[in-house]
Amino acid sequence: MMELQAHQSESMVITQLRKRRVEMGLSQRDVDDMIECAEGLVSKWECGDRVPHFGSISKWADALNCHLMDVPN
């Protein structure tokens, strides 16, 4: 399981999730379907047009078999 550090900036986490999605050969729409969100929402998150809530980031990470972990500084 890939681990993402929750203390990283939000944009860095989103960048890591995008990279993981691409590595897995999934489209943005595939992830929309996997996490049951509105069509095009993952695209908006990845482009920075919208900011996902933590719950959405958590579902997104789970769908990509990633683990968000809180690592102290």
Residue pairs with C-beta under 8 A, 6 or more apart in sequence:
1 65
1 66
1 67
2 16
2 20
2 64
2 65
2 66
2 67
3 66
3 67
3 68
3 69
4 13
4 16
4 17
4 61
4 66
4 67
4 68
4 69
5 13
5 68
5 69
5 70
5 71
6 13
6 68
6 69
6 70
6 71
7 70
7 71
7 72
7 73
8 16
10 51
10 57
11 48
13 57
13 68
14 45
14 46
14 48
14 52
14 57
16 66
17 46
17 57
17 60
17 61
17 64
17 66
18 46
20 64
20 66
21 28
21 30
21 31
21 42
21 64
24 64
26 34
26 64
28 40
28 42
28 43
28 46
29 39
29 40
29 42
31 42
31 60
31 63
31 64
32 38
32 39
32 40
32 41
32 42
34 63
35 42
35 56
35 59
35 60
35 63
37 56
37 59
41 50
41 52
42 60
44 50
45 51
45 52
45 56
45 60
52 60
57 68
58 68
61 67
61 68
